[in-house]
């Protein structure tokens, strides 16, 4: 299930471009204008619900922090659990973590060891607002697998197709981007 042209335009038109943020030459995709646009947010969330209601998911895993906004709402709509994938040091219980490369250095995310229940094979959808180089998303998919759960798909509101993040992630799991940015 993909977006209709009308739905795509409503969502695209609600995302603001900020030039030269966080540094010169970058066009930042600001989703705060999507979140405060009740029509666009409703179109988005209803589309995600329609797409994923037949996937037999058990959990939505949202990547820190914007993935929490979409993931928690979608989990509630689907009547399933929500799991936060957090930056290192933010979760209170025993965790597993995964490092990933940044442009200049390394970062790390983590999840509780029992986040997806005690039985193996829980069906999980990972969600975030945007995929660029894919480092965080790849680390998240690795964490889901390390817990014994199955990453059914990774979903992003925006996919920057001119970078290689989607291609790298597709080696691990299916990927769905609602809006694809070519350049």
Secondary structure as GFF3:
##gff-version 3
##sequence-region A 1 183
A	DSSP	alpha_helix	5	13	.	.	.	ID=ss1
A	DSSP	beta_strand	16	19	.	.	.	ID=ss2
A	DSSP	beta_strand	27	30	.	.	.	ID=ss3
A	DSSP	alpha_helix	32	35	.	.	.	ID=ss4
A	DSSP	alpha_helix	38	52	.	.	.	ID=ss5
A	DSSP	beta_strand	59	63	.	.	.	ID=ss6
A	DSSP	alpha_helix	66	78	.	.	.	ID=ss7
A	DSSP	beta_strand	81	87	.	.	.	ID=ss8
A	DSSP	beta_strand	95	102	.	.	.	ID=ss9
A	DSSP	beta_strand	105	112	.	.	.	ID=ss10
A	DSSP	beta_strand	123	131	.	.	.	ID=ss11
A	DSSP	alpha_helix	135	146	.	.	.	ID=ss12
A	DSSP	beta_strand	150	160	.	.	.	ID=ss13
A	DSSP	alpha_helix	165	169	.	.	.	ID=ss14
A	DSSP	beta_strand	174	181	.	.	.	ID=ss15
###
